[in-house]
């Protein structure tokens, strides 16, 4: 059924003016001028084809036509308020669904979420493995972490990192390259080829060779002595990004999580 177009601004002004029986006091409530209230009421009268107010020696009064619809109008505004509260309920939800590459989740994200959850014990997380650009239209995602040069058309914030670092097992290992998609895959002398940077890091820790991996991913293994760095980290045009479409990005719970995660970096 086709819905009638509702002049909501005019109806809101009608409600205020009817409660105060004064255009001036209604204007104060609505933070507009009395002239604007008068214009809205006249426009609403033209739309409805009825007179809503009359000026008398005692002041402003509602006509029978204006009085007739007032109770239903106020009930309608109450239902609007309930609808808005229902839609905003997700803002106060403590559940967040996050898509991220498997290796980043294991090496970096899980420890950070554990720290965040210790601060707020009501938080709940749903983690989705995603090595390709996330589809926010099909998945109920609040936030995703992607690897690339930028947010890729989404809202986003970079996770702080020093770039890429070459690592090997402490004490040395095989003098060979550990290849993973995009890094060392062209090296025909690679001893082992793996599916992602996390596996390359693990292979280096086992002495299978040297791997060039994101410094962000390697930080905990370096700190624990599982691997050692060969030289200093090198800046990279690629990095990890916290991303989401604008509606999700605007959510308070998402912004709080972005602020917390972006601040961790490789610390």
Helices and strands as residue ranges (DSSP letters): H 8-20, H 23-30, H 34-48, E 53-56, E 59-62, H 64-88, G 89-92, E 95-100, H 102-104, I 105-109, H 110-119, E 124-129, E 143-148, E 155-158, E 164-169, E 178-180, E 192-194, H 197-205, E 211-214, H 215-224, E 227-229, E 239-244, H 246-249, H 252-264
